Amino acid sequence: MVAAETKIEIGRDVQKLVEKLKSIPILEGKIFGMLGHSYGGMGILEAIEIGIEPDFLVFLASPIQKHGAFFTHQLENDNPT
């Protein structure tokens, strides 16, 4: 397997992985979260743009965005249950 090089490719890979994991019967109804480190975090954000919906996210050493854009995204998409 060739490693993904762009955040779009990483996002697509994450989406496919999530779809596969959610199709496993023993995981049905389980809380699903994601942890992304550095560029991997950007790939997770791309997968969210594609349509995955994790229950929670953890980002470590995420690339910095201007004027708190990263935190604005979190606040705008906060869906407490």
C-alpha positions in Angstrom: 0.0 0.0 0.0 1.3 3.4 -0.9 1.2 6.1 1.8 -1.3 8.9 1.3 0.4 12.2 0.5 -2.3 14.9 0.7 -4.9 15.7 3.4 -7.6 14.9 0.9 -6.2 11.3 0.4 -5.9 10.9 4.1 -9.5 12.1 4.6 -10.7 9.6 2.1 -8.7 6.8 3.7 -10.1 7.8 7.1 -13.6 7.8 5.7 -13.2 4.3 4.3 -11.8 3.0 7.6 -14.6 4.5 9.6 -17.2 3.0 7.2 -15.5 -0.4 7.6 -15.3 -0.2 11.4 -19.0 0.9 11.7 -20.0 -2.1 9.6 -18.6 -4.6 12.2 -21.6 -5.9 14.2 -19.8 -5.9 17.6 -19.1 -2.2 17.2 -22.7 -1.2 16.5 -23.9 1.5 18.8 -20.5 2.1 20.4 -19.1 5.6 21.0 -16.7 6.5 18.2 -13.9 9.0 18.6 -10.8 10.0 16.7 -7.3 11.1 17.6 -5.2 13.0 15.1 -1.6 14.1 15.5 -0.2 16.9 13.4 -1.0 16.4 9.7 -3.2 13.4 10.6 -5.5 15.9 12.4 -5.9 17.7 9.1 -6.8 14.4 7.5 -9.5 13.9 10.1 -10.9 17.3 9.5 -11.0 16.5 5.8 -12.9 13.2 6.6 -15.4 15.3 8.6 -15.9 17.5 5.6 -16.6 14.3 3.5 -19.2 13.2 6.0 -18.0 11.1 8.9 -19.5 12.1 12.3 -17.3 11.0 15.3 -18.6 11.4 18.8 -15.5 13.2 19.9 -12.1 14.4 18.6 -8.7 14.8 20.1 -6.0 16.8 18.3 -2.3 16.8 19.3 0.2 19.3 17.8 -2.3 20.4 15.2 -1.2 22.9 12.6 -2.0 26.4 13.7 -4.6 28.4 11.9 -4.9 32.2 11.7 -7.1 34.0 14.2 -8.3 30.9 16.1 -10.0 29.3 13.0 -9.4 25.9 14.5 -11.3 26.8 17.7 -14.0 28.6 15.8 -14.6 25.3 13.8 -14.9 23.4 17.1 -17.4 25.9 18.6 -19.5 26.0 15.5 -19.7 22.3 15.3 -20.2 21.5 19.1 -23.2 19.2 19.4 -23.7 18.3 23.0 -25.9 15.3 23.6 
